[in-house]
Amino acid sequence: MGDEYIKRGVIMSSNFIYPKSRQIVDYNSRQGHILYMYERVDKYVENAVAFIVNGAEKGHYVLWIDKEELYHSIYQKVKSILKTNELPFIHFIQDKEFTDIFVDSPINNIQSYYSEIIQAMEVDKLSISSWFHVSGKVKKNEYTNLYQIGEYLTEMHCSTEQKIVLAVEGDDVSASYQNRLLHTYPNLMTDLQIVESPLYMPDNDPTRTNYKERVKLEGILKATNQQLESFIMRNLDPVMILNNDDDVLTINDAFEKVFGWTAAETVGKNSLQLPHIPIINRKEVYQNKCITLLGENVGEYETVRLTKEGISLHVQISCFPLRDEYDRVNGRAVIIRDITEKKQAQELLIKTEKLSIAGELAAGIAHEIRNPVTAIKGFLQLMEHGNMNNKTYFEIMEAEIERIELILSELLMLSKPQVIQYESTNISMLIRDIVILLEAQAIMNNVGIELDFESDDIILNGEKNQLKQVAINFIKNAIEAMPKGGKLMVQLRKYEEKQLLIRFIDEGCGIPDYVLSKLGQPFYTTKEKGTGLGFMVSKRIIENHNGTVSIYSKENIGTTIDVMLPL
């Protein structure tokens, strides 16, 4: 159309001659936007002219979208009413051009297209009136997009007077879709009148959406997507992006480097077809999908993946859901960390520690057994020369042999797995029996034993003899820790009906920190006749019962031992 199209110009006067359009006059008094269902073209032209001139009077920019063939007749009438130098700031766009360019376009693209209008509005502090005429069979998203564009432009300088008219020919809209539109628009205009929409539902009104906020959110979303893309491509760990159907959308360079499969070989495949996931591990892929679809993260867990060469890698996997602009889950990111070298280093460390422990244990055994063996050998030599009474020799040698047997029996208990024969045991009664057994030793050491049980009927599933051995060890240790006498308190407490606390509290000399840190080491003991294996044996029994043991001690105050066992 060239120069015939209306160019930009600012109204300098408000001396307008208005066409006779009762609908537009009535429209000015109404709140909300208007759906115009027209039948006669001449009436349509009359109302369009009235709207454009009315917008000029209010000092608005007029955004006018229409058929090319209607442009001339409407423009000539507008031009005849307004003086040339008083033409409003009118922007005309051909409807088909508009539909081709803007349907399904993001708002920020439209913002860029209308940058000149927006800049002029910011300078002149003017607002926009919008007349959208869409011809032909149109889709729902086209109407919605018209609203978004109009609302974005008019909200640049919010005015309660601004309105949008969406004009469609009645024959272009089916009855069912007309009803849907009437749910959205508060006002319905025909060629002859304007009325309130009888079906209007405010919650369906797209004009209630703040499109400035939407533009802001789209900018945030774009920045987030860029950050996500940067995170994926720059990550040193393999990263894989999947959609909700579990199809691979992208992988990063680290994925190709670690596993050997290229993007061309991976992108587009379903996760169940990915060759780097062993068949035996594919169940976890489905579990991860279910968790992320609920919007939850999948915490790090260890598993196995395969390289293109068939090498098994120990990996650590984590997943998190990806969301769209409506905060809906639309896929997930999978981060795969190769920990093969770390696992190999850990296994090597464990082997080294085992060898070190075995060496220490062997040295300890040799030392502990060599002492009584040396004594026995010496006495045998004395017996050979007849220098001492044979009875005396035998008593001493028997004591040394018994010590060797004690060491060996405790070592055997530590070395071979103990098969626990679980049975219901009244732990209250078991401890009372042990106290009676050790009462004589306690009296000889001037130690009083007090029992503080929450109940006398606490039942525990476990191996009765092993539990008895633990209690004997801890009670004997407590008695021996109080050579000058004192009090030993044994407590039983239930915790949330799921755990049992057995607490031993003595008033002994306490355990120094440097000794406390060495408890549990084989053959480390401060007792004259101790083996250093008693605590190790007790700890092993407690752990075999899925329990824990903790020690708290202060020198010259006493020691507390807490044993926690599941009920």
Secondary structure, 3 states (H helix, E strand, C coil): CHHHCCCCCCCCCCCCCCCCCHHHHHHHCCCCCEEEEECCHHHHHHHHHHHHHHHHHCCCEEEEEECHHHHHHHHHHHHHHCCHHHCCCEEEEEHHHHHHHHCCCCHHHHHHHCHHHHHHHHHHCCCEEEEEECCCCCCHHHHHHHHHHHHHHHHHHCCCCCCEEEEEEHHHCCHHHHHHHHHHCCEEECCCCEEECCCCCHHHCHHHCCHHHHHHHHHHHHHHHHHHHHHHHHCCCCEEEECCCCEEEEECHHHHHHHCCCHHHHCCCEHHHCCCCCHHHHHHHHHHHHHHHCCCCEEEEEEEEECCCCCEEEEEEEEEEEECCCCCEEEEEEEEEECHHHHHHHHHHHHHHHHHHHHHHHHHHHHHHHHHHHHHHHHHHHHHHCCCCHHHHHHHHHHHHHHHHHHHHHHHHHHCCCCCCCEEEEHHHHHHHHHHHHHHHHHHCCEEEEEEECCCCCEEEECHHHHHHHHHHHHHHHHHCCCCCEEEEEEEEEECCCEEEEEEEECCCCCCHHHHCCCCCCCCCCCCCCCCCHHHHHHHHHHHCCCEEEEEEECCCEEEEEEEEEC
